[in-house]
Amino acid sequence: MFTNHMVSSVWDGSDGWQPSELVPLAPIPMHPGMLGVHYAQVIFEGLKAHRQEDDSIAVFRPWENALRFQRSARRLAMPELPTEMFIEAIERLVAADESWLPAGNDELSLYIRPIMYGSESNLMLRPSREYRFLTVAFLAGGFFGNLPAPLSVWVSRTHSRAMPGGTGDVKCAANYGPSFMAQQEAAAAGCQQVMWLDSEERRWVEEMGGMNLFLVRGEGPDAELVTPELTGTLLPGVTRDSLLALATLMGYKTRQERISIDRLRADCESGVVTEMFACGTAAVVTPIGRLRDEKSAWTVGDGQAGPTTMALRDRLVNVQHGRSPGPDGWLHPVRVPGTVR
Ligand SMILES: *Cc1c(COP(=O)(O)O)cnc(C)c1O
């Protein structure tokens, strides 16, 4: 369910970024020779606005997404969008469409999708000389249902998502289409998600198609939260970063390290790894119950959502809704004209 508006702005080499416009959501005419579509000069972001306890609305850590959007643009030889324009587009769209977001419902949020693409009609193999920046939003429920059932995850041994020197650490459209085949393999094996290994040794756990990964070693207050380190071939998620910070505030130890798939399996079987979960803006925190590949299948813990996973999920959701304190600057309030708050 997309909301009613979009925010649009264009860039060209002589005038730079033009002021953005709030317009009704509508299809966009496209020249068949639009460079961005032919050569995948397309980047995007994903972030959420949440209704707060006092009925106001706040966007979660939008500056992080603005900076990542700039990194993605640089990697694709596109012009960087000023962070202020990125934030302003979100503010205008959320203010216009805030009535979509009901009060008192934790599971609904506005998912905001900024996108930028090379819009010049030209098939020369070079960067586009015109770009369009658009922001749309839709009402999102819990990505995997409201009470997240543990995921079954397919370990892909044949396909690769990212390579050293490639684009795995930025959010460009070209990273996703090539992953759909592995996603179909996963579905055929009864799994909901793909776990990607590094493309060189096919040994190191990286992430999932649109989510980062965590595992829990041990339990209770001594539990340790572990996530693959940022090697340049996985996406530095804002949720990943937020959970590392919140876990520390909650008194857990955290580690970022390389995790081999063989060790992960052995540690699940011996009980050293007690829980695993996926995290991202869309998925929030979603437990992982089972893993499998062509030859084997194994369970994480008892296959159910674990207590550390759910404690982190609750803390994150509470921070996003302004119910429990998070680090300064994580919540960006959106002023809705005509309301006094
Ligand atoms: C967007 C994305 C994530 C999660 O990032 P968040 O900023 O937490 O939403 C993880 N992996 C991939 C491949 C992604 O595209």
PDBQT file of the ligand as one rigid body, heavy atoms in Angstrom, charges set to zero:
ROOT
HETATM    1  C1  LIG A 401      19.285  -2.820   3.445  1.00  0.00    +0.000 C 
HETATM    2  C2  LIG A 401      20.099  -4.059   3.652  1.00  0.00    +0.000 A 
HETATM    3  C3  LIG A 401      20.430  -4.529   4.931  1.00  0.00    +0.000 A 
HETATM    4  C4  LIG A 401      19.891  -3.913   6.198  1.00  0.00    +0.000 C 
HETATM    5  O1  LIG A 401      20.236  -2.585   6.353  1.00  0.00    +0.000 OA
HETATM    6  P1  LIG A 401      19.412  -1.638   7.337  1.00  0.00    +0.000 P 
HETATM    7  O2  LIG A 401      20.067  -0.322   7.207  1.00  0.00    +0.000 OA
HETATM    8  O3  LIG A 401      19.530  -2.221   8.685  1.00  0.00    +0.000 OA
HETATM    9  O4  LIG A 401      18.006  -1.662   6.846  1.00  0.00    +0.000 OA
HETATM   10  C5  LIG A 401      21.270  -5.623   5.031  1.00  0.00    +0.000 A 
HETATM   11  N1  LIG A 401      21.739  -6.248   3.934  1.00  0.00    +0.000 NA
HETATM   12  C6  LIG A 401      21.418  -5.844   2.693  1.00  0.00    +0.000 A 
HETATM   13  C7  LIG A 401      21.968  -6.576   1.533  1.00  0.00    +0.000 C 
HETATM   14  C8  LIG A 401      20.589  -4.741   2.511  1.00  0.00    +0.000 A 
HETATM   15  O5  LIG A 401      20.268  -4.358   1.278  1.00  0.00    +0.000 OA
ENDROOT
TORSDOF 0
